[in-house]
Amino acid sequence: MIISFIEEYDSASRSEIDDLLLDKLSDALNITQKKKKVTNLLYEMHKKDQTIKNMGSSKKPKWVLCLKNHT
């Protein structure tokens, strides 16, 4: 979902990602747990998968897709 959103709009702020995902997460989780889950997902995508990167700051993130060099 995040990748599709970024492909369509070129970038996504944290609040846009929260709006996109929070209501899709289990109602068994409270809002703090849901936000932590989104944080963990962004971390995985940024650090481990390297599918997205933050072109903004830590206070105002702007997530964009990474362009991987295939050589």
MDAnalysis code that builds the backbone (N, CA, C; Angstrom):
import MDAnalysis as mda
import numpy as np

u = mda.Universe.empty(213, n_residues=71, atom_resindex=np.repeat(np.arange(71), 3), trajectory=True)
u.add_TopologyAttr("name", ["N", "CA", "C"] * 71)
u.add_TopologyAttr("resid", np.arange(1, 72))
u.add_TopologyAttr("resname", ["MET", "ILE", "ILE", "SER", "PHE", "ILE", "GLU", "GLU", "TYR", "ASP", "SER", "ALA", "SER", "ARG", "SER", "GLU", "ILE", "ASP", "ASP", "LEU", "LEU", "LEU", "ASP", "LYS", "LEU", "SER", "ASP", "ALA", "LEU", "ASN", "ILE", "THR", "GLN", "LYS", "LYS", "LYS", "LYS", "VAL", "THR", "ASN", "LEU", "LEU", "TYR", "GLU", "MET", "HIS", "LYS", "LYS", "ASP", "GLN", "THR", "ILE", "LYS", "ASN", "MET", "GLY", "SER", "SER", "LYS", "LYS", "PRO", "LYS", "TRP", "VAL", "LEU", "CYS", "LEU", "LYS", "ASN", "HIS", "THR"])
u.atoms.positions = np.array([
    [0.809, -1.202, 0.000],
    [0.000, 0.000, 0.000],
    [0.854, 1.269, 0.000],
    [1.905, 1.242, 0.801],
    [2.776, 2.418, 0.888],
    [3.454, 2.662, -0.453],
    [3.962, 1.605, -1.051],
    [4.651, 1.743, -2.330],
    [3.688, 2.256, -3.399],
    [2.487, 1.718, -3.437],
    [1.483, 2.172, -4.411],
    [1.162, 3.650, -4.213],
    [1.035, 4.064, -2.959],
    [0.742, 5.461, -2.650],
    [1.873, 6.355, -3.143],
    [3.110, 5.975, -2.846],
    [4.262, 6.786, -3.256],
    [4.393, 6.802, -4.777],
    [4.113, 5.667, -5.432],
    [4.156, 5.651, -6.899],
    [3.140, 6.628, -7.490],
    [1.978, 6.696, -6.875],
    [0.926, 7.575, -7.388],
    [1.201, 9.050, -7.100],
    [1.701, 9.360, -5.894],
    [1.868, 10.757, -5.474],
    [3.318, 11.216, -5.378],
    [4.275, 10.365, -5.732],
    [5.722, 10.657, -5.740],
    [6.374, 10.697, -4.362],
    [5.613, 10.972, -3.313],
    [6.160, 10.967, -1.954],
    [5.012, 10.838, -0.968],
    [5.373, 10.584, 0.289],
    [4.359, 10.473, 1.342],
    [4.936, 10.980, 2.648],
    [4.166, 11.785, 3.353],
    [4.557, 12.229, 4.691],
    [4.146, 11.159, 5.699],
    [4.651, 11.269, 6.900],
    [4.270, 10.308, 7.930],
    [2.769, 10.382, 8.219],
    [2.219, 11.578, 8.230],
    [0.790, 11.701, 8.504],
    [-0.042, 11.067, 7.388],
    [0.402, 11.178, 6.148],
    [-0.299, 10.524, 5.044],
    [-0.239, 9.001, 5.172],
    [0.911, 8.491, 5.567],
    [1.056, 7.042, 5.771],
    [0.191, 6.590, 6.935],
    [0.167, 7.368, 8.012],
    [-0.709, 7.045, 9.148],
    [-2.170, 7.008, 8.704],
    [-2.591, 8.016, 7.940],
    [-3.976, 8.061, 7.448],
    [-4.288, 6.845, 6.592],
    [-3.313, 6.406, 5.824],
    [-3.487, 5.273, 4.927],
    [-3.612, 3.954, 5.688],
    [-2.828, 3.782, 6.757],
    [-2.708, 2.469, 7.390],
    [-3.407, 2.277, 8.729],
    [-3.509, 3.306, 9.543],
    [-3.972, 3.115, 10.920],
    [-5.345, 2.454, 11.019],
    [-6.262, 2.850, 10.165],
    [-7.601, 2.258, 10.246],
    [-7.646, 0.833, 9.692],
    [-6.565, 0.423, 9.005],
    [-6.501, -0.932, 8.455],
    [-5.932, -1.937, 9.460],
    [-5.279, -1.435, 10.505],
    [-4.692, -2.320, 11.508],
    [-5.766, -2.803, 12.480],
    [-5.469, -3.893, 13.144],
    [-6.416, -4.547, 14.043],
    [-6.953, -3.607, 15.123],
    [-8.241, -3.722, 15.386],
    [-8.859, -2.938, 16.454],
    [-8.414, -3.417, 17.832],
    [-7.756, -4.559, 17.888],
    [-7.224, -5.055, 19.161],
    [-6.044, -4.200, 19.638],
    [-5.449, -3.444, 18.706],
    [-4.330, -2.565, 19.055],
    [-4.851, -1.170, 19.386],
    [-4.220, -0.535, 20.393],
    [-4.575, 0.857, 20.670],
    [-3.791, 1.762, 19.718],
    [-4.047, 3.054, 19.745],
    [-3.434, 3.986, 18.794],
    [-1.912, 4.016, 18.917],
    [-1.395, 3.911, 20.129],
    [0.055, 3.909, 20.336],
    [0.679, 2.672, 19.697],
    [0.046, 1.530, 19.875],
    [0.548, 0.287, 19.284],
    [0.478, 0.335, 17.761],
    [-0.580, 0.922, 17.229],
    [-0.717, 1.039, 15.780],
    [0.380, 1.935, 15.206],
    [0.655, 3.057, 15.878],
    [1.699, 3.968, 15.395],
    [3.075, 3.312, 15.465],
    [3.312, 2.531, 16.497],
    [4.580, 1.811, 16.627],
    [4.719, 0.782, 15.508],
    [3.629, 0.124, 15.168],
    [3.645, -0.860, 14.085],
    [3.988, -0.180, 12.756],
    [3.428, 0.994, 12.501],
    [3.740, 1.739, 11.288],
    [5.207, 2.172, 11.311],
    [5.688, 2.621, 12.460],
    [7.101, 2.991, 12.600],
    [7.998, 1.811, 12.261],
    [7.664, 0.645, 12.790],
    [8.460, -0.555, 12.523],
    [8.422, -0.929, 11.043],
    [7.267, -0.794, 10.424],
    [7.137, -1.089, 9.001],
    [7.997, -0.140, 8.170],
    [7.957, 1.149, 8.471],
    [8.779, 2.118, 7.749],
    [10.266, 1.823, 7.949],
    [10.638, 1.439, 9.154],
    [12.036, 1.080, 9.436],
    [12.465, -0.097, 8.560],
    [11.624, -1.129, 8.521],
    [11.931, -2.313, 7.710],
    [12.093, -1.937, 6.235],
    [11.189, -1.130, 5.748],
    [11.234, -0.744, 4.339],
    [12.440, 0.148, 4.041],
    [12.841, 0.942, 5.007],
    [13.949, 1.880, 4.810],
    [15.309, 1.213, 5.011],
    [15.484, 0.559, 6.130],
    [16.800, 0.028, 6.492],
    [17.074, -1.369, 5.926],
    [16.088, -2.241, 5.968],
    [16.327, -3.630, 5.568],
    [16.046, -3.870, 4.093],
    [14.871, -3.492, 3.623],
    [14.501, -3.724, 2.226],
    [15.066, -2.667, 1.290],
    [15.292, -1.477, 1.817],
    [15.761, -0.321, 1.051],
    [14.836, -0.013, -0.126],
    [13.527, -0.128, 0.110],
    [12.545, 0.198, -0.919],
    [12.126, 1.665, -0.861],
    [12.268, 2.282, 0.319],
    [11.940, 3.698, 0.469],
    [13.062, 4.399, 1.212],
    [13.119, 5.722, 1.054],
    [14.081, 6.514, 1.827],
    [13.438, 7.826, 2.213],
    [13.936, 8.398, 3.290],
    [13.417, 9.653, 3.804],
    [14.215, 10.801, 3.196],
    [13.536, 11.623, 2.418],
    [14.187, 12.788, 1.817],
    [13.907, 14.049, 2.632],
    [13.165, 13.909, 3.709],
    [12.886, 15.040, 4.587],
    [13.743, 14.942, 5.836],
    [13.218, 15.463, 6.927],
    [13.915, 15.398, 8.208],
    [13.231, 14.367, 9.093],
    [13.778, 14.135, 10.264],
    [13.130, 13.199, 11.181],
    [11.837, 13.780, 11.739],
    [11.759, 15.100, 11.823],
    [10.527, 15.738, 12.312],
    [9.466, 15.860, 11.217],
    [9.912, 16.013, 9.992],
    [8.986, 16.130, 8.856],
    [9.453, 15.192, 7.743],
    [9.224, 13.890, 7.926],
    [9.692, 12.940, 6.916],
    [8.938, 13.068, 5.604],
    [9.657, 12.828, 4.538],
    [9.081, 12.784, 3.195],
    [9.619, 11.510, 2.554],
    [8.804, 10.472, 2.562],
    [9.226, 9.169, 2.069],
    [9.068, 9.091, 0.563],
    [10.125, 8.612, -0.107],
    [10.113, 8.428, -1.555],
    [10.655, 7.037, -1.865],
    [10.388, 6.541, -3.069],
    [10.904, 5.246, -3.475],
    [12.380, 5.350, -3.770],
    [13.126, 4.318, -3.439],
    [14.549, 4.242, -3.764],
    [14.682, 3.740, -5.175],
    [15.608, 4.317, -5.902],
    [15.953, 3.826, -7.215],
    [17.188, 2.967, -7.066],
    [17.018, 1.678, -7.286],
    [18.156, 0.771, -7.139],
    [18.904, 0.689, -8.455],
    [20.221, 0.766, -8.337],
    [21.062, 0.639, -9.528],
    [21.251, -0.827, -9.857],
    [20.917, -1.209, -11.053],
    [21.109, -2.580, -11.517],
    [22.249, -2.582, -12.521],
    [23.444, -2.943, -12.041],
    [24.600, -2.951, -12.940],
    [25.138, -4.329, -13.110],
])
